[in-house]
Amino acid sequence: MAATPKAAKKMRLDYNVDRGIYDDFVKACSRKGYAPNVIIERLMKKFIETGQM
């Protein structure tokens, strides 16, 4: 029986963000065709790799 790789584990983040900023961010993501969580994950990865935004 072949072993299958485990799926990536996801983490739920709870932060208090200004409603106007959040709404603008979601609108910008939808205009560009991106999901907000994908943008956040990429920014986190970039910050970890380079130490800057």
C-alpha positions as CSV (number, residue, x, y, z in Angstrom):
1,M,0.0,0.0,0.0
2,A,1.5,3.3,-1.1
3,A,1.8,6.2,1.4
4,T,0.1,9.4,0.4
5,P,1.5,12.8,1.4
6,K,-0.4,14.6,4.2
7,A,-2.4,17.6,3.2
8,A,-1.2,21.0,4.2
9,K,-2.6,22.0,7.5
10,K,-4.4,25.3,7.6
11,M,-4.6,27.8,10.5
12,R,-7.4,30.2,11.3
13,L,-6.3,33.7,12.1
14,D,-8.4,36.0,14.1
15,Y,-7.5,39.7,14.0
16,N,-9.4,42.9,14.6
17,V,-9.1,45.0,11.5
18,D,-10.8,48.3,10.7
19,R,-14.0,47.5,8.7
20,G,-13.2,50.1,6.0
21,I,-9.7,48.7,5.4
22,Y,-11.0,45.2,5.3
23,D,-13.8,46.1,2.8
24,D,-11.3,47.9,0.5
25,F,-8.9,44.9,0.7
26,V,-11.6,42.4,-0.3
27,K,-12.8,44.6,-3.1
28,A,-9.3,45.0,-4.5
29,C,-8.8,41.2,-4.3
30,S,-12.0,40.5,-6.1
31,R,-11.2,43.1,-8.9
32,K,-7.8,41.3,-9.4
33,G,-9.3,37.8,-9.2
34,Y,-7.5,36.7,-6.1
35,A,-8.8,35.2,-2.9
36,P,-7.8,37.3,0.2
37,N,-6.4,34.4,2.0
38,V,-4.0,33.7,-0.9
39,I,-2.7,37.3,-0.7
40,I,-2.1,37.0,3.1
41,E,-0.3,33.7,2.7
42,R,2.0,35.1,0.0
43,L,2.8,38.2,2.1
44,M,3.6,36.0,5.1
45,K,5.8,33.8,3.0
46,K,7.6,36.8,1.5
47,F,8.1,38.3,5.0
48,I,9.6,35.1,6.3
49,E,12.0,34.7,3.4
50,T,13.1,38.3,3.1
51,G,12.3,39.9,6.5
52,Q,10.5,42.8,4.8
53,M,7.2,43.4,3.1
